[in-house]
């Protein structure tokens, strides 16, 4: 399972609210949950998650524009793709 790799190394993936919260994926709090946060800690968490997503989206755009990644389907196995990303 791919998420075991992230749990062992203490790494996380930052996602948006379209994804479910898992042990390796950080997503922002829903607006319903944020109503009951008098200290605004959850709002601050959402701010930092949003800032990380901006950097992630910019990096993804650079990959696409500079090297043509994702202009076509990647023709490799899942294991080869992990090795490709880790080596570069």
C-alpha positions as CSV (number, residue, x, y, z in Angstrom):
1,X,0.0,0.0,0.0
2,X,1.5,3.4,-0.9
3,X,0.4,5.2,2.2
4,X,2.6,3.0,4.4
5,X,5.6,4.8,2.9
6,X,4.4,8.2,4.1
7,X,3.5,7.0,7.6
8,X,6.9,5.5,8.2
9,X,8.8,8.6,7.1
10,X,6.5,11.1,8.8
11,X,5.6,12.7,5.5
12,X,2.1,14.0,4.5
13,X,0.3,14.9,1.3
14,X,-1.6,18.2,1.3
15,X,-5.0,18.0,-0.3
16,X,-8.1,20.1,-0.7
17,X,-11.5,19.5,0.9
18,X,-12.6,17.2,-2.0
19,X,-10.5,14.4,-0.3
20,X,-11.2,12.5,2.9
21,X,-8.9,12.9,5.8
22,X,-6.5,9.9,6.2
23,X,-3.4,9.2,8.2
24,X,-1.1,10.5,5.4
25,X,-3.3,13.2,3.8
26,X,-3.9,16.7,5.3
27,X,-7.1,18.4,4.3
28,X,-8.8,21.6,5.6
29,X,-11.5,21.7,8.2
30,X,-15.1,22.1,7.0
31,X,-16.9,25.3,7.6
32,X,-19.4,23.5,9.9
33,X,-16.6,22.4,12.2
34,X,-15.0,25.9,12.2
35,X,-18.1,27.5,13.8
36,X,-17.3,25.8,17.1
37,X,-13.7,26.9,17.3
38,X,-13.5,29.9,19.6
39,X,-9.7,30.1,19.5
40,X,-9.6,30.1,15.7
41,X,-6.9,27.4,15.6
42,X,-8.7,25.5,12.9
43,X,-9.0,28.7,10.8
44,X,-5.2,29.2,11.2
45,X,-4.7,25.5,10.2
46,X,-6.8,26.1,7.1
47,X,-4.8,29.2,6.2
48,X,-1.5,27.2,6.3
49,X,-3.0,24.3,4.3
50,X,-4.1,26.8,1.7
51,X,-0.7,28.4,1.5
52,X,0.9,24.9,1.0
53,X,-1.6,24.2,-1.8
54,X,-0.6,27.4,-3.6
55,X,3.0,26.2,-3.6
56,X,2.0,22.8,-4.7
57,X,-0.1,24.1,-7.5
58,X,2.6,26.4,-8.7
59,X,5.2,23.5,-8.7
60,X,2.7,21.3,-10.6
61,X,2.3,24.1,-13.2
62,X,6.1,24.4,-13.6
63,X,6.4,20.6,-14.2
64,X,3.7,20.8,-16.9
65,X,5.0,23.8,-18.7
66,X,8.8,23.1,-18.5
67,X,9.0,19.4,-19.1
68,X,5.6,18.5,-20.6
69,X,4.7,16.2,-17.8
70,X,1.1,15.1,-18.0
71,X,0.7,16.2,-21.6
72,X,0.1,12.6,-22.3
73,X,-0.5,9.4,-20.3
74,X,2.5,8.1,-18.3
75,X,3.2,4.6,-19.6
76,X,4.9,2.9,-16.6
77,X,3.9,0.8,-13.6
78,X,3.1,2.4,-10.3
79,X,6.4,1.2,-8.8
80,X,8.4,2.7,-11.6
81,X,6.6,6.1,-11.1
82,X,7.6,6.1,-7.4
83,X,11.2,5.4,-8.3
84,X,11.1,8.1,-11.0
85,X,9.8,10.8,-8.5
86,X,12.2,9.8,-5.7
87,X,15.3,9.8,-7.9
88,X,14.7,13.3,-9.3
